[in-house]
């Protein structure tokens, strides 16, 4: 970043006598045969050599190098999504603190500007615009729901800003101004369905919050089930923040599924799992697999309400890597031993480091230079190696299925064995043809 510094004082002016000015004017008129054109504004004049008369005229503002780089963090710190987003905000702050302690980025300290999206999509767009236009941040780390991301996307594209988005989503999107560090569909939803089918599950009930991520995810799941000769036995949506699930649970019971594929978001999960248990339905009776419930949400739900249910992610706090041991220790040292880490927390954390690596490779915070430098960059993240794709700006990730323990942690019961390359449009799946058009028609 650079700031403009205005001159503190204007130079003194040298005055010519009136008679000399008149004489000069006559000479110029005779020499040129016309009146001399008016001098251009000072900002348009060419530089002059030191010691000339023009040297003492007021100078144009001169850019000075700043010793900081402004970065933005934009998450819901209030409202229904704060149960999930506040912890991602914390992880991004931790990464920034670590980077500053190690010397910063290109020798400059990172200066953080924090905004609250307030679980409201128009507010996300408004705050993104403020961060880019008023605060002039070099990058923004933020968002959770696809509604918030889609609200911010045109703002970042119109202002040529950079957003690092840290949460799994429904795919079918790329943007030249967004880096997606969470999973796309072939790194979470699709392998989760494949796992359930291999486990003999054939009667899926689809339950989600009523917005773009659950609806598009379930559109994809329905296509995947159709390719397997199956169809969902039920599909239900409730508003974000919904807390009354007795009627929904009754519908689920009457449909007699053998698994619930859960795309509820935010604190609705707290109500659903508590009421599911109150209805006497256990994971043994009817397992659910969730793609927006991680360790942070389990803390709010209560582990006893969700024990033995399944989740699909790319990282768990129990993931056994040296980098993860260091990450969990650092996170708890900063925020308390009671705090947990989870997949979006990890993706928010390593997203900051990926941006740092791209900036230092580019030698600049210029958006075009950073995007070009980011191609193929790898980082040893807590959940394993991640690599930025050359064209779609998603990252390769290992896929993991886990079972919730009674202490709120998650035991990994399956993984993909290696990082899965991102395929946001599911181009490598024959059954996914036509999905773009179907999603756009929703």
Secondary structure, 3 states (H helix, E strand, C coil): CEEEECCCCCCCCCCCCHHHHHHHHHHHHHHHCCCCCCCCCHHHCCCCCCCCHHHHCCCCCEEEECCEEEEEEEECCCCCCHHHHHHHHHHHHHHHHHHHHCCCECCEEEEEEEEECCCCHHHHHHHHHHHHHCCCCCCEEECCCHHHHHHHHHHHHHCCCCEEECCCCCCCCCCCCEEECCCCHHHCHHHHHHHHHHCCCCCEEEEEECCHHHHHHHHHHHHHHHHCCCCCCEEEEECCCCCCCHHHHHHHHHHCCCEEEEECCCCHHHHHHHHHHHCCCCCCCCCEEECCCCHHHHHHHCHHHHCCCEEEECCCCCCCCHHHHHHHHHHHHHHCCCCCCCHHHHHHHHHHHHHHHHHHHHCCCCHHHHHHHHCCCEEEECCEEEEECCCCCEECECCEEEEECCCCCEEEEEECCCCECCCCCCCCCHHHCCHHHHHHHC
